[in-house]
């Protein structure tokens, strides 16, 4: 269950990055034609941008769920077998990296979607 939630959390936070941060970055760097080409290849980006509030809400719920699951599992013991214990420790470390990368992507996307437009005005 935890791996599934983390997968969808990473997918959701990545979609917030695609909907909001990537277009602002490309246009800000003067690559408007590149962004237009990207939209012609992936028209689904328009849908994600139109529904960014829902995308951010769902992703926030997934991040919160992932945090709760990680918090509850923080003291679970690893197996006694050294190989399994090493795999358990490595899995927890990778899981933590995925979670914190997802949070960082979510925050960057949120900044470009909701904060930056108000600062520019």
N, C-alpha and C positions, 0 to 999 in steps of 0.2 A: 504494500500500500504506500509506504513512504517513498519508494523509488518512483512510483507512478505520479504521486503528487509533485515530487521534485522535477520530474520530466515536464509536466504541464506548467509548473511554475517557471521553469527556464523558457519554455515555449511562449508563455504569456508575456513574460518580461521582455523577451526578444521582439515580440510583436509590438510592444509599446515603443521600443527603440526604432523599429522600422516605420511606424506610423508617424512619429513625431521628430525624433532626433535626426534621422537620416535625411529627410527632405530639407530640414533647416540647415544642416551642414552642407549639403550639395548646393543649395541656392546661395547660401552665405559665401561659399567659395567660388561662386560664379559658374557653377556647373548646372545651370537650369536646363540645358539641352540634355544633359546626362540624366537628370531627374525625369524629364519628359519621356526619354527612351525607356527608362526603368518602369515608368507607369504603363507604357504601351506593352511591355513584356509581361509585367505583373499587375494587371488591373485590380487585383484583390487589395492592393495597398490603398486604393481609394476607399473601399468599403471599410477597412480598418481605420482609416483617418476620419471617416464620417461618424463612426461609432466609437471614438476614442474614449469617451467617458465610461461606456460599458466595458471596454477592454481593460481600462485601468481598474475599475471596480472588481472585475473577475480576477484579474491578476493580483490585486491586493488581497483578496480573499484567499487565493492559492498561496501567496507568500505567508500570510498569517497561519494558515493550516500547516504549511511546511515548518514554520517556526515552532508551532505547538508540538508537532510530531518529533522534531529534533530535540526539543526541550525535554519531552517525556522520555525519550530514549537515551538521554545523555549518560545515565548511570547503569544502563543495561550491561550485564557482563558479556565479555567475549568468550568464546570456547577455550578450553584448556589446551587443546592441541596447538602447538606452536605455529603450524602453517595456517590453521583456521584463525588463530588469534591475530596473526599478521594480516590476513585478508580482511578480518573484521576492522582492525585499526585503519588499514588503508581505505577501506570502504567509507568509514566515518570521516576520514580526512577529505576524501574526494567529495563526499556529500556536503561537507561544510563549504568547500570551495564553490561548488555549484550553487549552493544557497546564497552565499555572499556575492557571487558574480551576478546572480539573478536580482538581488536587492540593488546592486549598483546600477545595473541596466535599467531597472524600474525607476530609480531616482533620476537618472539622466533623461530618460524618456519623459518623465513627469515634469522635469524642469523645462524641457523644450516644448512640451504640450501646453502647460498651464502657467508657468511663471514667466518665461521669456517673452511671450506675446504681450504681457502687461507691462513689462519693463521697456519694450521698444516703443510703445504708444506714447 
